[in-house]
Amino acid sequence: MTIRAKILSLVAAFALLTIAITALGIKTMADYDRIIADYNHAADNAFRGERLNRYLSTGALEMRGLYLARDETEARFQADLIEARVTRLEVFLNDWQKTLAPGELPELGPVRRDCQNIIQGGRYMAQTVRAQGRAAVGTYADTYKYRLSREAIQVRIDDMVTRIAEAQLRSQQAMERFKSERLTQFLIMAAGGVLLLLLGSMWVVIELLAAAPVYKRPTLPPSESVPETIMPEFEVLDGRIGELWRVLGVLKSSTGKTAPPAPDKRVA
């Protein structure tokens, strides 16, 4: 392999290391976004579960307020509050279902069916009070059985929220593991890449030194006609400077021999 090919190989290795680190960084951002999205989604479901429980508790208080009304005017006012409350509850449940993927949070299905019974009962009470008066409602929502049914729904909602909170905790733990593992991967890749590039650079430098031409200072015979030229004490010469000193050494060697005297052409 030529020196040029070795240098190009070193540059290619550096480019591959850069591409690998960049790809790992892009994958890290994608994985981080996914984990954060799962965590936020679990937190949103937990918040919605708590809000659903609050809707049911508030609706129960408003239904109780209907039975405590002092006259028909207060009863109709409470009837309006009940109908507005159950309408918001229905919209809330529908909006929550839209945020869920198919098959996600199956516990919400039975809760929605039970809540629909509460929504229909609230509308029945509101319409009956406005049309026939409070007395026509009777004890529809003021029975022990009704209270037990509503409390059972709220217990199921609490269990659902607890499982959602556990999923949220698992997402948080996954985030911590992800940060630790990805940091280790970055350190291993960076340290390994730097070490390989350092070894490759040393290999190229050693090959360059080994391939450099070596010239010895020529040994010249003593000469009386040509004064001795002081030559530099270079043992290793490379490039044009080395060629120049070699040529000078050869010239000195060739001119060091004693030349015959030229004939005297002067006329006596």
N, C-alpha and C positions, 0 to 999 in steps of 0.2 A: 504494500500500500504506500503510495507516495505521500510526501509531507502535506501537499495540498488536500489530498483526500482525507487525511487524518484531521486536519483543521476543519474541513467541512463537516466531518463526522461529529466533531466536538460542538460545532455551531448547531447542527441538527439535534444533538442531544439536549442542548440548552433550550431550543425551540420546543421540543417535545415536553420537557419539564414545565415550561411556561404554559403550554396548552393543557397539561394534566392538572396543574394547580388552578388554572382558570375554570376548567370543567368541574373540578371539585367544588370551587366556590359557587358556581351557578347551581349545582345540585344542592349545595348547602342551603342556599336561599330558597329554593323550591321546597325542600323538606321542611325548612323552618316555617314557611308560609302555611304548609299543610298542617303541621302540628298546632300552630297558633290558631288556624281556622277551626280545627277540631276542639281545641280548648274553649274558644269563644262560643262555639255552637253549644257545647255542653253547659257553659255558664248561662247562655241565653235560655236554654230549656229549663234549667234550675230556676231562673228568675221567673219564667212564665208559670212554672208549677206553683211557686209561692204566690204569684199574683192570682192564679185561679183559686187557690185556697182563700185568699182575701175576698174575692168576688162572692164566694159562697157564704162566707161569714157575714159580709155586709148585707147580702140578700136576706139571710136569715133574720138579721136585726130589723130590716125594713118590713119583713112580713110580720114580725112580732109587733112592730109599731102600728101595723094596721089594726091589730086586735086591741091595742091600747088607745086608739083614737077616741077622743071625747065626743065627737059628733061626726056627721056624715061629711062635712067639709074636710076635716082632718083625714078621714078615711079615704076620700077621693085623692087628697094630696099624697097620701102614702101609696095609694094604688098607682099613681103616676110614677112615683119613685121606683116601685117594684118593677113596673113594665120597662122603664128605662134601664134598670139594673140588669134584668134578664136579657134585654136586647144587646147591651154591651158585652155580656157574657157570651152570647151566641157569636157575635162578631169576633170576639177574642179567640174562641175555640177554632173558628174557621181559619183565622189568620195563622194561628199556631200550626194547624195541620198543613198549611201550604209551605211552611218552612222545613218540613220533615221529608226525608227521602222515603221511597216505598219500603215498608218493612221496618222503618226506624221507630223506636219508642212504641212498641206494641201495647204497653200498659195504658197508653192514652185512649185507646179504642173503647174499652169498657167505661172509663171515666167519662168520655164524651157522651155515651149513651145514657148514663145516669144523670149527667148534667142536662141533657135534653128533657128529661122528665121534670127537672126543676124549672127549666125555662118554660115549658108548656104549663106547668102548674102556676107559675108566677103570672103569666099572661091570662090564664083563666081567672085568677083572683082579681086582677086589675079590671078586666072587662066585666066581671060579675058585679064588682062594687060600683062601677060607674053606671051600670044598667039597672041593677036591682037593689043596690045598697049593701051595707056591710053585713047585715043579718043573713043575706042569701049565701054568703061564703061559708058560714058555719064555722066549724073547727077544722077546715081542710088542712091548714098548715100548723095547727096548734095541737097536734096529737103526739103521743109518745112514739108511736111507730114512725111518724114522719121525721121526728128529730133523730131517731136511731138511724134511719136511712141516710139522712144528710151527713151525720157524723161518720158513718161507714165510708161514704164517698170521700170525705176529707182525710180519713185514715189512709185510703188507697192513694190519694194524692201525695200525702206525706211520704209514703213508701216509694212512690215514683220519684219524688224529688231526692230522696236519699240515694237511690240508685244512680240518678243523674249526677249527684255530687260525687259519688264514687268514680264515675266515668271521668268527671272533671279532674279528680285527683290523679287518676291514671294518666291522663293527658299531661298533667304537670310533671309527673315522674318521668314520662317518656321524653319530655323536653329536657330535663336534667341529664338523662342518659345520652340523649342526642348531642348535647353540648360537649359532654365529656369525651364521647367517642369521636366526634368530628374534630375536636381539638387535637386528640392523639393522632388521628389520620393526617392532619395538616402538618404536625411536627415531624412525623415519620417521613412523609413525602418530601418536605423541605430539606430536612437533614440528610436524607438519603440522596436526594438530587444534588445538593451542594457537595457531598462527599464524592459522588461519581464524577461530577464536573471537575473537582480538584484533582482526582486521580487521572482523569483524561488529560487535563492540562499538563500535569507532570509527565505523562507518557509522551505527549507531543513535544515538550521541551527537550526531554532526553533524546528523542529521535532526531530532533534538529541538531543538537550538539554532536550526536554520533555521526550525522551525515555531513558535517562541516568539513571542507578540504583542509588538510594539514600540510604545511610547507616548512621545510627545514632551511635554516640559513646555510647557504653553500660555503664549503671550505675552500678558500682561495689560496693559491700559491703565493709566496712572497714575491714582490716585484720592486725593482729599483727604478724603472722608468716611469711607472704610473704610481703616484702616491696612493696609499691605502685609504679607501673610503670607509668611513665609520658606518656600519650597517646597524640597524636597530635590532635589538635582541628579542625579536618576535619568533616564538616557536610555532605559533598557530596563527596563520593569516588567512583571511577569507575575502572573497570578492575581488574587486579591481585593485585594491591596495596590495593584496597578496601577489597578484600577477605582476604588478609594477616592481615590487621588490625582487621578485624572482628574475625578471628580465634584467634588472640592474646587476644582480649577482652573476648572471650568465655573461653579461658584457664585461664585467670586471675580470671574470675568469679568462675570457678570450683575449683581453688586452694585457693580461699580466705577463705574457711571454716577452722576452727581449727582442725587439725588432732590429734587423741589420741596419748599419749606418747607411744613410743615403749618400750616393756619389757626389763628390765636390765638383760642381759645374763651373766654378769660377775660372776665368782665364788668367794664366800667370802673367 
